[in-house]
Amino acid sequence: MQILADHTLVVRTKHPGRVLETVPNSKVAHDYGDGRYEVSLNWDLPSAQTLSRFMKNVPSPIKRDYNWPRPMGFTPFDH
C-alpha cells in the first residue's frame, strides 16, 4: 500500500473487484497484465475501515487527521 498526496491510498491486489464493489470512489489505477492490479481510493476513515475487513495493515488516516496534543511529551503508538 502506498499513500499519495496525503489523501489517496493505492492498493496492490489480485482481486480488484472486491475493492471496487465495497469501497466507494475506488478505481483501477494500473493493470499489470499478469493478474495484478493497483486500485486507488480516497484515504479516509470509512474507506480504511471497509478495506480493513479483507486486507491487512491498512494505514489509518487518524495519524493525518488528528492533532495529537503532547501535554507530557507522549506520542501515539501503533497497536
Residue pairs with C-beta under 8 A, 6 or more apart in sequence:
1 9
1 10
1 11
1 12
1 57
1 58
1 59
2 9
2 10
3 9
3 10
3 43
3 59
4 10
4 40
6 43
6 64
7 42
7 43
8 40
8 41
8 42
8 43
9 40
9 41
9 42
9 43
9 47
9 48
9 51
9 58
9 59
10 29
10 38
10 39
10 40
11 19
11 38
11 39
11 40
11 41
11 51
11 55
12 36
12 37
12 38
13 19
13 36
13 37
13 38
13 39
13 55
14 35
14 36
14 37
16 28
16 37
16 39
18 54
19 26
19 39
19 41
19 51
20 26
20 27
20 28
20 39
22 50
22 51
22 53
22 54
23 41
23 47
23 50
23 51
24 42
24 46
24 47
25 41
25 42
25 47
26 39
26 40
26 41
26 42
26 47
27 39
27 40
27 41
28 37
28 38
28 39
29 38
29 39
29 40
30 37
30 38
31 37
32 38
41 47
41 51
43 59
43 61
43 64
44 61
45 60
45 61
45 62
45 65
48 58
48 59
48 60
48 61
51 58
52 58
63 76
68 75
68 76
